[in-house]
Amino acid sequence: MASGRPAPPWPWADTAPVARLLVPRLGIDQIVLAHATGRSLAFGPGHLDGSPTPGDPGLAIVSGHRDTSFRFLADLAVGDEIRIQRGDGRWIKFRVTAGAVLDERNARLPLLANGPVRLALTTCYPFDAIRPGGPLRYVAWAEAR
C-alpha cells in the first residue's frame, strides 16, 4: 500500500494482492490475489478478472478452494460481517445476505460493473466432496453497509 502499486508476493509471481478479506466472527484474515486462476488459487482466494474491484460499484467476485482458503464458507451465516481492505487502504464493510448452491452448467454470476456495491464469495460444492471439480458452486452474497 505504501507504494500505491501492486506488489507481487514473490519476485516471479504473476499475481499481486488486490484486497484483504476479514470475517471477524470466524477469525478469517486472508489476502485476495489478482486473477482467480489455478495458479493464484493455490495460494489463496482470487479476484475474478472482469468483475469490479471489491468496494467499487457492482458485483465483485472472489473465488477460493472449498478445502483450503474458502472452507470457512460452510460456516458463514446470513448477517455475518465481511470486511474488505482495498489496495488504497480503505475498509469496506459488507453484510452476508444469502448463500446459494448454483449449477455452473445453467447459471452464471453476472459481471456487473455498476449498481450497488456487492460481493460474491464462490467455491466448489459440496464442501466435503471426495472428488474435486464438479458443476456445483456455493455462493455467499453480501452487500456493502
HELIX and SHEET records of a PDB file:
HELIX    1   1 PRO A   24  LEU A   26  5                                   3    
HELIX    2   2 GLY A   38  LEU A   41  1                                   4    
HELIX    3   3 ARG A   71  ASP A   75  5                                   5    
SHEET    1   A 9 PRO A  17  VAL A  23  0                                        
SHEET    2   A 9 ILE A  28  ALA A  34 -1                                        
SHEET    3   A 9 GLY A  46  HIS A  47  1                                        
SHEET    4   A 9 GLY A  58  SER A  63 -1                                        
SHEET    5   A 9 VAL A 117  CYS A 124  1                                        
SHEET    6   A 9 LEU A 136  ALA A 144 -1                                        
SHEET    7   A 9 TRP A  91  ASP A 103 -1                                        
SHEET    8   A 9 GLU A  81  ARG A  86 -1                                        
SHEET    9   A 9 PRO A  17  VAL A  23 -1                                        
END                                                                             
